[in-house]
Amino acid sequence: MNRKQRRAAASASGPGANAPEVVAQAIQSHRQGRLDEAESLYRRALRRDPNNIDALHFLGVLASQRGRHAEAAELIQQALARNPRYADAWNNLGNVLAGLDRWDEAATAYQRTIELAPGNPSAHCNLGVMLLRSDRFAEAAAAFRQAISLAPGLAEAHFNLGKALHAQGQYEAAIAAYQETLRWQPASAMAYKNLGLLLYKLHRTEEAAALFRDWLARDPANPVARHMLAAHSGCDAPERAADAYVQSLFDGMADGFDDHLLRLEYRAPELIAQAVVAALGQPERSLSILDAGCGTGLCGPALRPYAHHLVGVDLSPRMIERARTRSDYDALVVAELTAFLAARTAVYDLIVSADTLVYFGRLEPVLTAAAAALRPGGRLAFTVERLEEAATADGFRLDPSGRYRHAEAYVRRVLTGVGMEVETLESVTLRLEGGQPVVGFLASARKTPAGDEVATAQE
């Protein structure tokens, strides 16, 4: 800020300035990112005029930016009580309510915005997002098309239109919408990712590989582009997914993860729970348990009755945030699984892992560390996706889905090699994908008396 601007700011926010002058200076500070200064000025304006709707509205917006969503909703609602026709305030109230997961109320706020300002493309797009969350896909698509008619270059609307069309099975139209997103926003990682996954679903592997190759050329450091190119091309496939890929993938899915899995009829936590009951019988709340790759904590409710101490570990901070809301865990840790296990010797009575080892190709390192982290007689239960025995000599393969599949003989060999006695290794249906069952294995194993020596020897 230069000298002239400082003098103007001092004049506008000085003792003689009226509320509108103070608000004008607050808005300028807000736009320039000086949030502390802006908040102080908004509050000063409200002391001078508690009914100033702009101060209430923009202080609410600022509170939302700082994560104080409940306060933000209250402030914006106060502004709207004073002026119910304040269209921008309705739109921002919708944004805040969406941040509070109050989807239906957010949709109502966006609808009110559209009634007052039908030419606002963002309001149509925002309403479409809420309709998507409610699985009202045709209505969502109509809202996104209206936004595009008002602002043809609104990449967000094209992207979300692709999602709505994909959900309705209009795959070619969805592909076109994602391609249009990339025309307006060539660096859109989500458009590349969703388009690639749709091409995979349609078994258009060569097109998907070309897409991921183009993405990687545009963004050489992107871990998702690199991993998915390897998955679709079969070239330079790593022995396990990179940490950056796993974290990016699950951070991006965290908010709608549980709903997504419900639609896929996801069964891994249920299967893990069955394995635990079969191995341990009635719960006594006496065990030290690790949920390895806990995600949003879906296994927590089944493990809690057995645990005097339940720990969840995951590579995704956003997943850990979601798991924390369940209150099933005594501790939640953001860490890479193998390194976490390797730092703990003979700590756990039970380790479970639901659909986490599908991001590990070679299982020896992680299962060696798991065996060493178990106490004598400790148990391990996990799921993996099934690979036909003749598919590869390695016993595992990176699938175009981005996950690894494992052969039964390989899983048995690794478990035995790290000192675990295989108690069960059965074929199961883990979930649906494209309407088809994804077949995997549910493994349950017990650490043998010689397991300590074997695990130590392989470390």
Secondary structure, 3 states (H helix, E strand, C coil): CCHHHHHHHHHHCCCCCCHHHHHHHHHHHHHCCCHHHHHHHHHHHHHHCCCCHHHHHHHHHHHHHCCCHHHHHHHHHHHHHHCCCCHHHHHHHHHHHHHCCCHHHHHHHHHHHHHHCCCCHHHHHHHHHHHHHCCCHHHHHHHHHHHHHHCCCCHHHHHHHHHHHHHCCCHHHHHHHHHHHHHHCCCCHHHHHHHHHHHHHCCCHHHHHHHHHHHHHHCCCCHHHHHHHHHHHCCCCCCECCHHHHHHHHHHHCCCHHHHHHHCCCCHHHHHHHHHHHHHCCCCCCEEEEEECCCCCCCHHHHHHHEEEEEEEECCHHHHHHHHCCCCCCEEEECCHHHHHHCCCCCEEEEEECCCHHHECCCHHHHHHHHHHEEEEEEEEEEEEEECHHHCCCCEEECCCCCEEEEHHHHHHHHHHCCEEEEEEEEEEEEEECCEEEEEEEEEEEECCCHHHHHHHHC
